[in-house]
Amino acid sequence: MNKLLLSSIGATTAGALTLISPDGWSTGVRRAYVVVPGVLAAAFSAVLLSEIVDRQAAVASRVESVTEVPTDDAYPLPQRHPVAVRVAGPVLIGAATCGLQAASLCIDAALERSITRLGAAHPRRWMAALAVAASLSTDAVGEHLNIRTARARTES
């Protein structure tokens, strides 16, 4: 029941937000819509990458403290990556997120124009209905795959 409630809340939220047309947004709001998620995605990925690097360093220090460390290349020790490499990943993730946000504005406008051309008096309402249907169907497919995966694990 909890999953159904969360799915319903998510679908309702998606539909309600789709009713808001970005056509009336100011330039600043549009920029924030594109940039803020990119910055958040970059920061989140930087934190995750930092935690991974810290764990690798901890493992490497434990392995180095063992007296019988293999000297061949069969068991290479984790190495810290240069700062440029550690910065590039989050920057690319942030840039990709910004690109997707910008593309979503273009897709939104094109979809609204297409629905209007088909003769719909209120295209945002149709778009909201599509957003609700897409959200619910995505959740249903995800739940179905989770059930199949759980069954496969228990049968193995």
C-alpha positions in Angstrom: 0.0 0.0 0.0 2.9 2.3 0.8 4.3 1.9 -2.7 0.9 2.6 -4.3 0.6 5.8 -2.2 4.0 7.0 -3.1 3.4 6.2 -6.8 0.1 8.1 -6.7 1.7 11.1 -5.0 4.5 11.2 -7.5 2.1 10.9 -10.5 -0.1 13.6 -9.0 2.9 15.9 -8.5 4.1 15.3 -12.1 0.7 16.1 -13.5 0.3 19.2 -11.4 3.7 20.5 -12.3 3.0 19.8 -16.0 0.0 22.2 -15.8 2.5 25.0 -15.3 3.6 26.4 -18.6 7.2 27.6 -18.8 6.2 30.1 -21.5 5.4 32.7 -18.8 8.7 32.2 -17.0 11.1 35.1 -16.8 14.7 34.6 -18.1 16.0 34.3 -14.6 13.5 31.5 -13.7 14.4 29.6 -16.9 18.1 29.9 -16.1 17.5 28.6 -12.6 15.4 25.7 -14.0 18.4 24.7 -16.1 21.3 25.6 -13.8 20.2 24.7 -10.3 19.6 20.9 -11.0 22.9 20.8 -12.8 24.7 22.3 -9.8 22.9 20.0 -7.4 23.7 16.9 -9.5 27.4 17.9 -9.7 27.6 18.5 -6.0 25.9 15.2 -5.2 28.2 13.3 -7.5 31.2 15.0 -6.1 30.2 13.9 -2.6 29.7 10.3 -3.7 33.0 10.3 -5.6 34.8 11.7 -2.6 33.3 8.9 -0.4 34.4 6.3 -2.9 37.9 7.7 -3.1 38.1 7.8 0.7 37.1 4.2 1.0 39.6 3.2 -1.6 42.3 5.0 0.2 41.3 3.3 3.5 41.5 -0.1 1.8 44.8 0.7 0.2 46.3 1.7 3.6 45.1 -1.5 5.2 46.5 -3.6 2.4 49.8 -1.8 2.5 50.1 -2.4 6.3 49.9 -6.2 5.8 53.4 -7.7 5.7 52.7 -10.1 2.9 51.6 -7.8 0.2 51.7 -9.4 -3.2 54.2 -7.7 -5.5 52.9 -8.8 -8.8 50.3 -7.0 -11.0 47.6 -9.7 -10.2 46.5 -7.6 -7.2 46.9 -4.0 -8.0 46.4 -1.5 -5.1 43.7 1.1 -5.6 45.3 4.4 -6.5 44.1 8.0 -6.0 43.2 9.7 -9.2 44.5 13.1 -10.1 42.4 16.1 -9.0 41.5 16.9 -12.6 40.0 13.4 -13.0 38.0 13.7 -9.8 36.7 17.1 -10.8 35.8 16.1 -14.4 33.2 13.5 -13.5 31.0 15.7 -11.4 31.4 18.6 -13.9 30.3 16.4 -16.8 27.3 15.1 -14.8 26.3 18.7 -14.0 26.7 19.7 -17.6 24.7 16.8 -18.8 21.9 17.6 -16.3 21.9 21.2 -17.5 21.6 20.0 -21.1 18.7 17.7 -20.3 16.9 20.5 -18.4 17.4 22.8 -21.4 16.2 20.1 -23.8 13.1 19.5 -21.6 12.1 23.1 -22.2 12.3 22.6 -25.9 10.5 19.3 -25.8 7.7 20.8 -23.6 7.2 23.7 -26.1 7.1 21.3 -29.1 4.7 18.9 -27.4 2.4 21.7 -26.5 2.4 23.0 -30.1 1.7 19.6 -31.4 -1.2 19.0 -29.1 -2.6 22.5 -30.0 -2.3 21.6 -33.7 -4.3 18.5 -33.1 -7.2 20.8 -32.0 -7.0 20.5 -28.2 -8.3 23.6 -26.4 -6.3 23.0 -23.3 -3.0 21.3 -24.3 -1.5 21.5 -20.8 -4.3 19.4 -19.4 -3.5 16.7 -22.0 0.2 16.9 -21.2 -0.6 16.6 -17.5 -2.7 13.5 -18.2 0.2 12.0 -20.2 2.6 12.8 -17.4 0.4 11.0 -14.9 0.0 8.0 -17.2 3.8 7.9 -17.8 4.6 8.2 -14.1 2.2 5.4 -13.1 3.2 3.1 -15.9 6.9 3.6 -15.1 6.3 2.8 -11.5 4.2 -0.3 -12.5 7.0 -1.6 -14.8 9.6 -0.9 -12.1 7.6 -2.8 -9.5 7.0 -5.7 -12.0 10.8 -5.9 -12.6 11.5 -5.8 -8.9 9.1 -8.7 -8.3 10.7 -10.7 -11.2 14.2 -10.0 -9.8 13.1 -11.1 -6.3 11.6 -14.3 -7.7 14.8 -15.1 -9.7 16.9 -14.6 -6.6 14.8 -16.9 -4.4 14.7 -19.6 -7.2 18.5 -19.5 -7.5 
